[in-house]
Amino acid sequence: MGGIVALELAARFPDLPRAVVTLDSPVVAPQALLDSLAPAIQGLRTPAYRDVQKQIADMLFLPTDNQEQRARIVAGMANVPQHVAASAFQHAFYDTAETVAAIKVPLLVLSAAQSFSDLARLRTVCPSVTTGQTVGAGHFHQLEVPGQVNAMIERFLTLAVS
């Protein structure tokens, strides 16, 4: 969700960041993803919200991801107060195209194995965007394959900000 915050910051305060890097954020998310998540977001406002949290968590991991790490993350998600979880997901999944179009600094959108972004539409909205995708890791790829993530960020910053 930090990627969405970074996008909003860059759009609202264009002189503040020198570049923006997002890690598996729903940057210009496909409409099908937004539509499919709408019932889950509503479900987070019901008494069955913990079951919904577990369903959402299932979308974030690959079978090959570290299972101990997954258990810790899912347990942490389950401890978030209901109103916080509902609000966070509601405000993280929306059409960010207008926000992205307003960004004037270099942008790296780094996706995990299954992207939350509509990359073709993203490139239309922001032709200068740099995209990358890690191999063999789910949403928490910065924890699963930090070498891949860090190498791509370093290369991006070297080319875009130097």
C-alpha positions in Angstrom: 0.0 0.0 0.0 3.0 2.2 0.3 3.3 2.5 -3.4 -0.1 4.1 -3.7 0.9 6.6 -1.0 4.1 7.4 -2.9 2.1 7.9 -6.1 -0.2 10.4 -4.4 2.7 12.2 -2.8 4.5 12.6 -6.1 1.3 13.8 -7.9 0.3 16.3 -5.1 3.8 17.5 -4.3 5.8 17.2 -7.6 8.9 19.0 -6.3 9.3 16.7 -3.4 10.5 13.3 -4.7 13.2 12.8 -7.3 11.8 9.4 -8.3 9.1 7.0 -7.3 9.5 3.2 -6.8 6.4 1.0 -6.2 6.7 -2.7 -5.2 3.8 -4.8 -6.4 1.3 -2.0 -6.0 -2.0 -1.7 -8.0 -0.7 1.0 -10.2 -3.4 1.5 -12.9 -5.0 -1.7 -11.8 -7.0 -3.7 -14.3 -10.7 -3.0 -14.0 -11.3 -6.8 -13.7 -9.1 -6.8 -10.5 -10.9 -3.8 -9.1 -14.3 -5.4 -9.8 -13.2 -8.8 -8.3 -12.0 -7.1 -5.1 -15.1 -5.0 -4.5 -17.0 -7.9 -2.8 -13.9 -8.7 -0.7 -13.6 -5.0 0.4 -17.3 -5.1 1.3 -16.7 -8.4 3.1 -14.1 -6.7 5.3 -17.0 -4.6 6.8 -19.0 -7.7 7.8 -18.7 -10.0 10.9 -16.9 -12.5 8.6 -14.1 -10.1 7.9 -11.3 -12.4 9.3 -12.3 -15.1 6.7 -12.1 -12.4 4.0 -8.7 -11.3 5.3 -7.5 -14.9 4.8 -8.9 -15.0 1.3 -7.1 -11.8 0.4 -3.9 -13.2 2.0 -4.2 -16.2 -0.3 -3.9 -13.9 -3.3 -0.7 -12.5 -2.1 1.5 -15.6 -1.9 2.9 -18.2 -4.2 3.1 -21.8 -3.1 6.9 -21.5 -3.2 7.0 -18.5 -0.8 8.5 -19.0 2.6 5.7 -20.6 4.7 7.0 -19.3 8.1 7.1 -15.8 6.7 3.7 -16.2 5.2 2.3 -17.4 8.6 3.7 -14.3 10.3 2.4 -11.9 7.7 -1.1 -13.5 7.7 -1.2 -13.4 11.5 -0.2 -9.8 11.4 -3.0 -9.1 8.9 -5.5 -10.8 11.2 -4.5 -8.5 14.1 -5.4 -5.4 12.3 -8.6 -3.8 13.6 -11.6 -4.4 11.2 -12.2 -0.8 10.4 -8.5 -0.3 9.5 -8.4 -3.3 7.2 -11.5 -2.3 5.4 -10.4 1.3 4.9 -6.9 0.3 3.9 -8.1 -2.0 1.1 -10.8 0.4 0.0 -8.3 3.2 -0.5 -5.5 1.1 -2.0 -7.5 -0.3 -4.8 -8.9 2.4 -7.1 -8.1 3.6 -10.6 -4.8 5.5 -10.2 -4.5 6.5 -13.8 -5.2 10.2 -13.2 -2.7 10.2 -10.3 0.0 8.5 -12.4 -0.5 10.9 -15.3 0.3 13.8 -12.9 3.6 12.4 -11.9 6.6 14.2 -13.4 9.5 12.3 -11.9 10.9 8.9 -13.0 8.6 6.0 -12.0 9.5 2.4 -11.5 6.6 -0.1 -11.1 8.1 -3.3 -9.9 5.6 -6.2 -10.0 5.8 -9.7 -8.4 5.0 -12.9 -10.3 1.3 -11.8 -10.7 1.1 -8.1 -11.5 -1.6 -5.9 -9.9 -1.1 -3.4 -12.7 -2.5 -3.1 -16.2 0.9 -2.6 -17.8 -0.4 -1.7 -21.3 -2.7 1.0 -19.9 0.0 2.1 -17.5 2.3 2.7 -20.4 -0.4 4.7 -22.2 -1.0 6.9 -19.1 2.8 7.3 -18.4 4.9 6.5 -21.4 8.1 7.1 -19.5 7.4 4.5 -16.8 10.0 1.8 -16.2 8.5 -1.6 -15.3 10.0 -4.7 -13.9 8.9 -8.1 -12.6 10.5 -10.4 -10.1 10.7 -14.1 -10.7 9.4 -16.8 -8.3 7.9 -14.6 -5.5 4.5 -13.4 -4.5 3.5 -10.0 -3.3 6.1 -9.8 -0.6 8.9 -10.2 -3.1 11.2 -7.7 -1.3 11.3 -10.4 1.5 11.4 -13.4 -0.8 13.9 -12.3 -3.4 15.6 -9.2 -2.1 18.5 -9.5 -4.4 16.3 -9.2 -7.5 14.3 -6.3 -6.1 17.3 -4.4 -4.9 19.2 -4.9 -8.1 16.3 -3.5 -10.2 15.9 -0.5 -7.9 19.6 0.2 -7.9 19.7 0.1 -11.7 16.6 2.2 -12.1 18.0 4.9 -9.7 21.4 4.9 -11.4 19.7 5.5 -14.8 16.9 7.8 -13.8 18.2 10.0 -11.0 21.9 10.3 -11.7 
